[in-house]
Amino acid sequence: MLSVLIADDEWIEREGISLLLEQSPYEFQVYMAENGEEAMKCLETHAVDILFTDIKMPFMDGLELLVQANQKFKGLKIVIFSAFADFSYAKTALENRVLHYFLKPIDPDEFQNILSEIVETVTREQEDSRRLQRPGAGTEDVIGAFLHKEGSPPLWLKEMLDGRETFRLQLYDIQDEKETAIASFYEGIRDAFVLMKSCITVSEGVFLLLLHKGDENAPAVMEFLEHCGVRQACVVMGNEASGCEELQDSFLQMEEMLRFHFFMDGNQLLYVNESNAGSGSSEQIIERIVKEIYHGVDNKNLPYVTENLTLLREELRSHIMDSQIYVKYLYSNILKRLFDNSSIAYGDFKTYLDSLFEESSLSGIHKMMLALSSQFMETSVTEEAGGFEHKKVIRSVIEIVEQHYQEDISLQSIAEEVYLSPSYLSYLFKKEVGVSLIKYITMTRLDKAKELLLSGNMKISDIAAKVGYQNYSYFNITFKNNIGVSPAQFREHGR
């Protein structure tokens, strides 16, 4: 059932529009307001699909109402009526996406014809929205379980992947970006990709696109990211999928490639098929992995060093054309970093270096570096001391989030404040807290929003801004995806 708001300062006019709605073949939830201010309050507290408004009203007239409503409620359909055929009214109406301009007295037949067109438009857009935004209450976990082969697909996705159509897949990781950039990406994605069938939110800032088959335009992808203000994205171009199992297999391949996100600067485009051009710079990836190993050594975090040594080995294995001298040079620098951070006599460095250059295989060098890392970093002592330092860092990060959640903070900006790399902070925070830093910021904001929704009559758009969401539409989407209901529904039911 669609919902309608009628705004007019004359009771007889409101009842007249209501009667015309009753005479239509459609069912509506009807709200009424006597002026623009009341109408805005109603829009803030109820999910309204269609607004019928007079122009001449006290407190806030219809023109000001339609300008504010158009700015805050992008999907709202607006119809105005007036006793005056004024050009300035019509101009303002056109500039603010008004669907129709009725002159009083309203012709009933014309009204019913226009109403049918509006209902058809709203219904079609809501169907598109159900494809773009996952239906149901808090389905992120459901989607994640399905994609990782740990659960069944939602019905809407199962129906889409019935084998009758093949889709191209693209995976976007923009979780390190600020809220304004992510919101801009989400709002502009349908216009930017005309071949898009659906956009699935996998997790905070990670989106899976299903596109109709057609030409891929990599430059257009990068231009769109730049336009949105996205500066540190990893985009993986996947294979085709027509069924659920194919989608799962392709997604897991794409997700595996996201592990390189932390090791690249700027927006990067990767391909699941290695034969495709533009798969990213191997040298740049290797350089970033080595930097993360240095971070781990400097912060005396053996598990992090071990994890990144393994990443380095796998990256070097995938580029077998690299010379042995180059590979051994990389590891000799890591060895020197270990010596610089240990109490072992520097005179022994040449002995270990000779051993490294005598190794005849990458696997042998890798095992040697794992053993030396464990030996030099004095595992048991380091973990105890390092653990204390890590907890101090995490406490500082949590304090930053609590004090600045209203601002446009990101993983990058917080990492700079605590003097860690974004990748190392992300690793450390999830290890200590159990959720990603991005998720923690989101839930902090939403918890504050829930408190405000239940504690007063503040406008929902003002609440969104107060908790750090300057984009009202994106706040609504994020709230529903995580809480299961819209902010207005949450307030109405007092959950």
C-alpha angles and dihedrals in degrees: 000000000000122000125227132194119203115197118189133129092222116079094208091056093050091050091047093056090044090053091051089052091051090052091056122091090245133088118231139183101226126206125181135206131184096210144004095272092054089046092054091050089051092050089051094053103034134049100243122186102184130029121200110189139174117221102222107065135135126255094011119017126217095260094056089044094054092047092052094041092049091052096048104033109045097180096047116118112217129201121179131197130192142166089229129074093211119166093213089055091051092047093052089046093053092048090054101048096254108175098210142003113212122195116215130278089050117223107232095215093049089048093053092048093050091044091055091052092049094048090049091050094048093046092050093048092048089053089051089047091054088057093046097042118040113247124228136048117312096329098169091102091048092051092046093050091050095048090050091049093249099112147014123280120255112261094249091055093044090053091049093051096052094131096255094105134033120220134200114228130220125178120203123195108190098143093123092062127099119265093253092057094047091048091049090050093050095047095046100041097094094050092045095051110042090177093058117123099177143354114211121196104221095180139324106326095351116111132182115206124203110200133185111250113275144112115320114224109197094181089055090054092053093045091052092052091050090049090054092051092249109151107165107041130144114207120188119196107211139192129272123279133188100166138043096256093050089050092052094048094048093045092053090051091050093045091052089058091054088074086082091060094093091050099058134071123225128357111333132194118206132181128215089214106068091207090071117098123244098039091153132270114296091199092054093048092049091048092053093047090053090050090053090051087054090051090052093048093047091049093043093237107149097181090054092049091049092049093051095044086058091049090051092051092050093048092049090048090056091056103050092166090076111108122249090237091057092048093048090047090057092051093045088060090051089049090053090051090053090052092048090057099042137075093233115121111267090223089075091061094089091052092054091042091055090051090052093052091047091059111109100201141044089234090056092050090048093053091047092052092048091053094045092048091054092046098045097042092053094226103210097046093040096052092053095047093036091049091058092049091047092054090051090053092048091050089052091050092050090050090051091052092047092050099040107028088115089063130074095266125164141179089266095052093047092047089055091053094054094039097241132121114259091242094051093046091049091051093046096046095050091046093052102034102029098234133069119267090242091055091047091054091049095049091046089055093045093048089054089047092053090052091052093045091056100037103058150343100278113148113262091233089054090049090052091054092044093057096046106275112118090173108072096195093053090049090055092049094047093047094051094044092053104030099032098235135060120264090252092052091046091054094043095052095037095228 
